[in-house]
Amino acid sequence: MDKLYQQNARVVYRFLYSVCHDKQLAEDLTQETFLEAYKSIERFDGSCKISSWLCQIAKHLLYRHYQKTKREIPVALEGSEEFIPRTPAPDCSIMAKLELMEVFKDMQKLPPAMREVIYLRITGELTFGEIGEIMGRSENWARVTFYRGKEILWKGRKKKNE
């Protein structure tokens, strides 16, 4: 959890501060975000970046704060389900590249067909139907293979971070 905090606290703080423009509130809610994340880490399914998940938690905490204090919700949050700062800090993009390199290293341990499906999906941004067609299989086969590969990679990443 400490590593998670070190890698993502700045992103969460910047997100909160960009919306509320209150340093103290942003600091308090950043701390509370990681507390909530710790309590519900088992619900993180890996379908998005961890920083996106944390910012969603932060957004909900900010909503609650505004409701408790009866303050108006900032326009930046209203109707925005996926608001994340558009310009990530340079160190965040470096961290993302390093994480991606680790994922590609871990992918080398997967069976060739599974590795190919994941590679086509991630780098080629192909649909499962297109991947199935390329591989001479069905769309469903591509989905299942991708999901299983993702699960293997996710479990491997969790073991490394423990």
C-alpha positions as CSV (number, residue, x, y, z in Angstrom):
1,M,0.0,0.0,0.0
2,D,2.9,2.3,0.7
3,K,4.3,1.8,-2.8
4,L,0.8,2.5,-4.2
5,Y,0.7,5.7,-2.2
6,Q,4.1,6.9,-3.3
7,Q,3.3,6.2,-7.0
8,N,-0.1,7.8,-7.1
9,A,-0.5,10.4,-4.3
10,R,0.6,13.3,-6.6
11,V,-1.9,12.4,-9.3
12,V,-4.8,12.1,-6.8
13,Y,-3.8,15.4,-5.1
14,R,-3.5,17.2,-8.4
15,F,-6.8,15.9,-9.5
16,L,-8.5,17.1,-6.3
17,Y,-6.7,20.4,-6.2
18,S,-7.6,21.1,-9.8
19,V,-11.3,20.7,-8.9
20,C,-11.6,22.2,-5.4
21,H,-8.7,24.8,-5.4
22,D,-8.2,24.2,-1.7
23,K,-4.8,22.8,-0.7
24,Q,-5.9,21.6,2.7
25,L,-9.0,19.9,1.5
26,A,-7.1,18.3,-1.4
27,E,-4.5,17.0,1.1
28,D,-7.1,15.6,3.5
29,L,-9.1,14.0,0.7
30,T,-5.9,12.5,-0.8
31,Q,-5.2,10.8,2.5
32,E,-8.8,9.6,2.8
33,T,-8.7,8.3,-0.8
34,F,-5.9,5.9,0.0
35,L,-7.6,4.8,3.2
36,E,-10.8,4.0,1.2
37,A,-8.6,2.3,-1.5
38,Y,-7.0,0.1,1.2
39,K,-10.4,-0.9,2.5
40,S,-11.7,-1.9,-1.0
41,I,-8.6,-3.0,-2.9
42,E,-10.2,-6.4,-3.6
43,R,-12.8,-4.6,-5.8
44,F,-10.1,-3.2,-8.1
45,D,-10.4,-5.5,-11.2
46,G,-7.6,-4.1,-13.3
47,S,-9.9,-2.9,-16.1
48,C,-8.4,0.6,-15.8
49,K,-5.3,2.2,-14.5
50,I,-4.9,2.2,-10.8
51,S,-4.6,6.0,-10.9
52,S,-8.0,6.3,-12.6
53,W,-9.5,4.1,-10.0
54,L,-8.0,6.2,-7.2
55,C,-9.2,9.4,-8.8
56,Q,-12.7,8.0,-9.0
57,I,-12.6,7.3,-5.3
58,A,-11.3,10.8,-4.7
59,K,-14.1,12.2,-6.8
60,H,-16.7,10.4,-4.8
61,L,-15.1,11.6,-1.5
62,L,-15.2,15.1,-2.8
63,Y,-18.9,14.7,-3.7
64,R,-19.6,13.5,-0.2
65,H,-17.7,16.4,1.3
66,Y,-19.7,18.9,-0.8
67,Q,-22.9,17.3,0.2
68,K,-22.0,17.4,3.9
69,T,-21.0,21.0,3.8
70,K,-23.9,21.9,1.4
71,R,-21.5,23.4,-1.1
72,E,-22.2,23.5,-4.8
73,I,-20.5,20.8,-6.8
74,P,-17.9,22.3,-9.2
75,V,-18.7,22.3,-12.9
76,A,-15.6,20.2,-13.6
77,L,-17.2,17.3,-11.6
78,E,-20.8,17.7,-12.7
79,G,-21.7,15.1,-15.3
80,S,-18.0,14.0,-15.5
81,E,-17.6,10.3,-14.9
82,E,-14.1,10.1,-16.2
83,F,-12.5,13.3,-15.2
84,I,-8.7,12.9,-14.9
85,P,-6.3,15.8,-15.4
86,R,-5.5,16.0,-19.1
87,T,-1.8,16.7,-18.6
88,P,-0.2,14.1,-16.3
89,A,2.9,14.9,-14.5
90,P,6.1,13.9,-16.4
91,D,7.0,11.4,-13.7
92,C,3.6,9.7,-14.1
93,S,4.2,9.1,-17.8
94,I,7.7,7.7,-17.0
95,M,6.1,5.4,-14.4
96,A,3.5,4.3,-16.9
97,K,6.1,3.4,-19.5
98,L,8.1,1.5,-16.9
99,E,5.0,-0.4,-15.9
100,L,4.2,-1.2,-19.5
101,M,7.7,-2.5,-20.0
102,E,7.2,-4.8,-17.0
103,V,3.9,-6.1,-18.5
104,F,5.6,-6.8,-21.8
105,K,8.3,-8.7,-20.0
106,D,5.7,-10.7,-18.1
107,M,3.8,-11.4,-21.4
108,Q,6.9,-13.3,-22.7
109,K,6.0,-16.0,-20.2
110,L,2.5,-16.6,-21.6
111,P,1.7,-19.2,-24.3
112,P,2.3,-17.8,-27.8
113,A,-1.4,-17.6,-28.8
114,M,-2.3,-15.8,-25.6
115,R,0.6,-13.4,-25.9
116,E,-0.4,-12.7,-29.5
117,V,-4.0,-11.9,-28.6
118,I,-3.0,-9.5,-25.8
119,Y,-0.4,-7.9,-28.0
120,L,-2.9,-7.3,-30.8
121,R,-5.5,-5.9,-28.4
122,I,-3.1,-3.6,-26.6
123,T,-0.8,-2.3,-29.3
124,G,-3.0,-2.9,-32.4
125,E,-6.1,-1.7,-30.7
126,L,-8.0,-4.4,-32.6
127,T,-11.5,-5.6,-31.8
128,F,-11.9,-9.2,-30.5
129,G,-13.7,-10.0,-33.8
130,E,-10.7,-8.8,-35.8
131,I,-8.3,-10.7,-33.6
132,G,-10.3,-13.8,-34.0
133,E,-10.2,-13.4,-37.7
134,I,-6.5,-12.9,-37.8
135,M,-5.9,-15.9,-35.5
136,G,-8.3,-18.1,-37.5
137,R,-10.6,-18.4,-34.4
138,S,-13.8,-17.0,-33.1
139,E,-14.4,-13.6,-31.5
140,N,-15.4,-15.5,-28.3
141,W,-12.1,-17.4,-28.3
142,A,-10.2,-14.1,-28.6
143,R,-12.2,-12.6,-25.7
144,V,-11.7,-15.6,-23.4
145,T,-8.0,-15.9,-24.3
146,F,-7.5,-12.2,-23.6
147,Y,-9.3,-12.3,-20.3
148,R,-7.3,-15.4,-19.2
149,G,-4.1,-13.8,-20.2
150,K,-5.0,-10.6,-18.4
151,E,-5.8,-12.6,-15.3
152,I,-2.5,-14.3,-15.4
153,L,-0.6,-11.0,-15.8
154,W,-2.7,-9.4,-13.0
155,K,-2.0,-12.2,-10.6
156,G,1.7,-12.0,-11.5
157,R,1.8,-8.2,-10.9
158,K,0.1,-8.6,-7.5
159,K,2.6,-11.2,-6.4
160,K,5.5,-8.9,-7.4
161,N,4.0,-6.0,-5.5
162,E,3.5,-7.9,-2.3
